[in-house]
Amino acid sequence: MDCAQYLGDRKRLVDETLDRLLRPDDRIPPPLYEAMRYCVCAGGKRLRPILALAAAEALGGTPEAVLCEACALELLHTYTLVHDDLPSMDDDDFRRGRPTVHTVYGEAVAILTGDALQAEAFGLLAGGRHDPATMIEVIRMVADACGARGIVGGQVVDILSEGKPVSRETLEYIHRNKTGCLITASVMLGALLARTEKTPQAHLAALERYGRAVGLAFQITDDILDVTGSSRDLGKTAGVDEKRGKATYPAIVGLEEARAAQSRLHQEALAAVSCFGASADPLRCIARVIIERSS
């Protein structure tokens, strides 16, 4: 398949939907509305919603049937970036090649922008057109991925580990939670919304294994790029992990072993979806892009 064309087509679909979902609303204070659009419409790979669309397609579903719910994942991801960039967290000045939300709108509005995006995301999920029992299952799964058992828990351990020696087990916990959980949830959101009574449970389990593999691979790639990439390519300041004493794969196991782990996870992802035919080619393509990307 033409991987670049697939990703480009799906990204345009997601971008158009996000633009429509974040339409003007006179009930929202203009500075807040502007800040929400500023960070969401700043670009980005749209990996999480695209993974949801690709997982749905792997099970025979259509992208359009899960599009709004997939876009909720991008709102959640953007909320985590806005909060992650705050002075009290990573204190980053640039994200996606432009000044971060708190540098443009102030720290208080940035915090509230993240809060608003999170609420909007769950509102989108709650308003889904799918079977109510399935939507409750999806909402619970996504909430777990975002909360104390997922992103927030991983971020806390990440912060508390700065400048300290950590084990590889702790490092993997941080990465699987602060990044991997939402990526896995993205795959499973598409899978759960596209499943039918005929969908084998083994296929759902395979997609979850795929999500866990690419989720960890994505963060390891981020770790590697922070060492080897440029600020221009990354759209954010390079080299900050080492300066802050962050727990990363290159720091803990070295660059060579980090790349080896990246390769092993890529193979795990491919093996997980070996039970699918051509319908999972987009997932195979995304797994490769995750480890080959330069930003």
C-alpha positions as semicolon CSV with decimal commas, in nm:
position;residue;x (nm);y (nm);z (nm)
1;M;0,000;0,000;0,000
2;D;0,101;0,364;-0,041
3;C;0,168;0,447;0,322
4;A;0,222;0,821;0,270
5;Q;-0,103;0,855;0,079
6;Y;-0,298;0,660;0,342
7;L;-0,163;0,870;0,627
8;G;-0,215;1,191;0,433
9;D;-0,575;1,104;0,345
10;R;-0,660;1,004;0,701
11;K;-0,488;1,312;0,845
12;R;-0,693;1,540;0,619
13;L;-1,009;1,361;0,729
14;V;-0,918;1,410;1,096
15;D;-0,812;1,773;1,046
16;E;-1,135;1,861;0,867
17;T;-1,341;1,698;1,142
18;L;-1,148;1,872;1,422
19;D;-1,197;2,205;1,247
20;R;-1,572;2,139;1,233
21;L;-1,592;2,017;1,594
22;L;-1,410;2,324;1,724
23;R;-1,648;2,567;1,560
24;P;-1,720;2,908;1,718
25;D;-1,942;2,897;2,026
26;D;-2,054;3,223;2,187
27;R;-2,081;3,043;2,522
28;I;-1,702;2,995;2,531
29;P;-1,494;3,300;2,633
30;P;-1,302;3,411;2,321
31;P;-0,951;3,375;2,474
32;L;-1,030;3,016;2,576
33;Y;-1,181;2,931;2,238
34;E;-0,879;3,082;2,061
35;A;-0,638;2,888;2,281
36;M;-0,823;2,561;2,217
37;R;-0,805;2,609;1,841
38;Y;-0,448;2,735;1,863
39;C;-0,315;2,409;2,008
40;V;-0,546;2,160;1,837
41;C;-0,515;2,311;1,490
42;A;-0,137;2,357;1,513
43;G;-0,077;2,043;1,310
44;G;0,070;1,720;1,440
45;K;0,077;1,367;1,305
46;R;-0,276;1,279;1,429
47;L;-0,136;0,935;1,507
48;R;-0,390;0,841;1,774
49;P;-0,707;0,908;1,572
50;I;-0,548;0,749;1,265
51;L;-0,467;0,438;1,467
52;A;-0,833;0,421;1,574
53;L;-0,945;0,448;1,210
54;A;-0,693;0,185;1,098
55;A;-0,798;-0,059;1,372
56;A;-1,162;-0,018;1,272
57;E;-1,069;-0,086;0,910
58;A;-0,875;-0,398;1,013
59;L;-1,204;-0,540;1,145
60;G;-1,399;-0,440;0,836
61;G;-1,533;-0,108;0,964
62;T;-1,527;0,228;0,792
63;P;-1,331;0,536;0,903
64;E;-1,643;0,753;0,897
65;A;-1,820;0,530;1,150
66;V;-1,563;0,603;1,423
67;L;-1,436;0,945;1,314
68;C;-1,583;1,168;1,587
69;E;-1,474;0,931;1,861
70;A;-1,129;0,909;1,704
71;C;-1,104;1,288;1,707
72;A;-1,180;1,286;2,079
73;L;-0,847;1,106;2,118
74;E;-0,667;1,398;1,954
75;L;-0,833;1,642;2,193
76;L;-0,714;1,428;2,484
77;H;-0,364;1,402;2,344
78;T;-0,347;1,778;2,291
79;Y;-0,466;1,842;2,646
80;T;-0,178;1,630;2,778
81;L;0,070;1,826;2,564
82;V;-0,061;2,162;2,687
83;H;-0,022;2,054;3,049
84;D;0,310;1,878;2,984
85;D;0,458;2,202;2,847
86;L;0,367;2,409;3,157
87;P;0,643;2,571;3,365
88;S;0,554;2,339;3,655
89;M;0,605;2,034;3,432
90;D;0,856;2,034;3,142
91;D;0,857;2,413;3,089
92;D;0,880;2,395;2,710
93;D;0,860;2,704;2,492
94;F;0,782;2,533;2,161
95;R;0,544;2,261;2,049
96;R;0,470;2,156;1,692
97;G;0,701;2,431;1,569
98;R;0,523;2,721;1,738
99;P;0,518;2,882;2,086
100;T;0,344;2,671;2,349
101;V;0,001;2,769;2,477
102;H;0,123;2,907;2,811
103;T;0,378;3,133;2,641
104;V;0,104;3,284;2,422
105;Y;-0,201;3,290;2,650
106;G;-0,049;3,265;2,997
107;E;-0,017;2,977;3,239
108;A;-0,367;3,000;3,390
109;V;-0,543;2,997;3,052
110;A;-0,318;2,710;2,939
111;I;-0,423;2,499;3,238
112;L;-0,788;2,574;3,171
113;T;-0,743;2,507;2,798
114;G;-0,621;2,157;2,878
115;D;-0,914;2,108;3,117
116;A;-1,159;2,224;2,851
117;L;-1,015;1,994;2,584
118;Q;-1,041;1,696;2,817
119;A;-1,406;1,775;2,892
120;E;-1,483;1,826;2,522
121;A;-1,326;1,490;2,442
122;F;-1,538;1,297;2,689
123;G;-1,844;1,489;2,572
124;L;-1,774;1,364;2,219
125;L;-1,741;1,008;2,342
126;A;-2,060;1,029;2,548
127;G;-2,247;1,157;2,242
128;G;-2,139;0,865;2,025
129;R;-2,392;0,699;1,797
130;H;-2,287;0,347;1,887
131;D;-2,444;0,093;2,119
132;P;-2,461;0,250;2,470
133;A;-2,299;-0,051;2,638
134;T;-2,009;-0,032;2,394
135;M;-1,971;0,342;2,449
136;I;-1,960;0,293;2,827
137;E;-1,688;0,032;2,775
138;V;-1,492;0,270;2,552
139;I;-1,530;0,567;2,788
140;R;-1,414;0,360;3,085
141;M;-1,114;0,233;2,888
142;V;-1,014;0,582;2,772
143;A;-1,061;0,725;3,122
144;D;-0,829;0,457;3,262
145;A;-0,572;0,538;2,995
146;C;-0,580;0,908;3,084
147;G;-0,595;0,892;3,463
148;A;-0,399;0,761;3,760
149;R;-0,364;0,416;3,599
150;G;-0,232;0,566;3,277
151;I;-0,099;0,903;3,160
152;V;-0,123;1,086;3,493
153;G;0,033;0,799;3,688
154;G;0,316;0,767;3,436
155;Q;0,377;1,141;3,436
156;V;0,400;1,153;3,816
157;V;0,660;0,875;3,823
158;D;0,843;1,051;3,538
159;I;0,863;1,375;3,736
160;L;0,964;1,203;4,059
161;S;1,237;1,010;3,873
162;E;1,415;1,316;3,730
163;G;1,782;1,320;3,820
164;K;1,763;0,984;3,997
165;P;1,885;0,636;3,900
166;V;1,589;0,425;3,786
167;S;1,555;0,062;3,691
168;R;1,457;-0,052;3,344
169;E;1,133;-0,176;3,499
170;T;1,049;0,174;3,624
171;L;1,151;0,323;3,290
172;E;0,914;0,089;3,106
173;Y;0,635;0,172;3,353
174;I;0,679;0,543;3,281
175;H;0,680;0,496;2,905
176;R;0,392;0,248;2,889
177;N;0,177;0,477;3,101
178;K;0,257;0,835;3,007
179;T;0,258;0,754;2,634
180;G;0,170;0,393;2,560
181;C;-0,165;0,376;2,738
182;L;-0,340;0,630;2,515
183;I;-0,190;0,478;2,200
184;T;-0,316;0,133;2,302
185;A;-0,655;0,284;2,390
186;S;-0,666;0,449;2,046
187;V;-0,624;0,114;1,873
188;M;-0,882;-0,048;2,098
189;L;-1,133;0,235;2,055
190;G;-1,141;0,169;1,682
191;A;-1,156;-0,205;1,740
192;L;-1,439;-0,196;1,995
193;L;-1,651;0,040;1,785
194;A;-1,603;-0,169;1,470
195;R;-1,648;-0,517;1,620
196;T;-1,951;-0,725;1,540
197;E;-2,094;-1,043;1,687
198;K;-1,873;-1,235;1,444
199;T;-1,547;-1,063;1,548
200;P;-1,317;-1,325;1,706
201;Q;-1,200;-1,238;2,055
202;A;-0,853;-1,339;1,937
203;H;-0,856;-1,050;1,690
204;L;-0,931;-0,799;1,965
205;A;-0,653;-0,946;2,178
206;A;-0,416;-0,923;1,880
207;L;-0,498;-0,556;1,831
208;E;-0,435;-0,486;2,198
209;R;-0,092;-0,653;2,173
210;Y;-0,021;-0,444;1,866
211;G;-0,121;-0,126;2,050
212;R;0,104;-0,205;2,347
213;A;0,400;-0,271;2,118
214;V;0,366;0,043;1,906
215;G;0,286;0,253;2,213
216;L;0,616;0,170;2,380
217;A;0,803;0,190;2,048
218;F;0,667;0,541;1,995
219;Q;0,810;0,670;2,324
220;I;1,144;0,497;2,271
221;T;1,162;0,668;1,931
222;D;1,091;1,001;2,103
223;D;1,377;0,929;2,345
224;I;1,613;0,853;2,058
225;L;1,510;1,161;1,860
226;D;1,569;1,385;2,161
227;V;1,933;1,273;2,140
228;T;1,979;1,251;1,763
229;G;1,722;1,494;1,620
230;S;1,721;1,869;1,567
231;S;1,485;2,123;1,723
232;R;1,376;2,222;1,373
233;D;1,274;1,868;1,278
234;L;1,113;1,792;1,615
235;G;0,915;2,116;1,638
236;K;1,031;2,144;1,999
237;T;1,360;2,192;2,179
238;A;1,592;1,893;2,134
239;G;1,823;1,763;2,406
240;V;1,605;1,863;2,699
241;D;1,568;1,510;2,839
242;E;1,937;1,484;2,922
243;K;1,949;1,835;3,067
244;R;1,662;1,754;3,303
245;G;1,790;1,412;3,396
246;K;1,484;1,241;3,249
247;A;1,451;0,864;3,259
248;T;1,491;0,765;2,892
249;Y;1,603;0,454;2,707
250;P;1,927;0,609;2,574
251;A;2,010;0,734;2,925
252;I;1,938;0,403;3,100
253;V;2,041;0,137;2,846
254;G;2,232;0,333;2,584
255;L;2,147;0,438;2,229
256;E;2,234;0,103;2,069
257;E;2,012;-0,098;2,303
258;A;1,734;0,162;2,268
259;R;1,738;0,106;1,892
260;A;1,740;-0,269;1,944
261;A;1,434;-0,242;2,170
262;Q;1,267;-0,025;1,908
263;S;1,327;-0,295;1,644
264;R;1,202;-0,576;1,871
265;L;0,879;-0,388;1,941
266;H;0,828;-0,329;1,569
267;Q;0,852;-0,703;1,510
268;E;0,614;-0,769;1,801
269;A;0,360;-0,532;1,646
270;L;0,383;-0,706;1,308
271;A;0,354;-1,050;1,467
272;A;0,047;-0,939;1,663
273;V;-0,149;-0,855;1,346
274;S;-0,025;-1,156;1,146
275;C;-0,372;-1,310;1,188
276;F;-0,515;-1,036;0,965
277;G;-0,492;-1,005;0,592
278;A;-0,456;-0,690;0,384
279;S;-0,712;-0,507;0,600
280;A;-0,436;-0,457;0,860
281;D;-0,183;-0,316;0,613
282;P;-0,240;0,038;0,746
283;L;-0,149;-0,084;1,095
284;R;0,166;-0,247;0,959
285;C;0,251;0,074;0,778
286;I;0,202;0,284;1,094
287;A;0,424;0,050;1,297
288;R;0,707;0,113;1,051
289;V;0,650;0,488;1,041
290;I;0,660;0,506;1,420
291;I;1,018;0,381;1,436
292;E;1,141;0,548;1,116
293;R;1,005;0,897;1,180
294;S;1,228;1,202;1,226
295;S;0,986;1,413;1,430
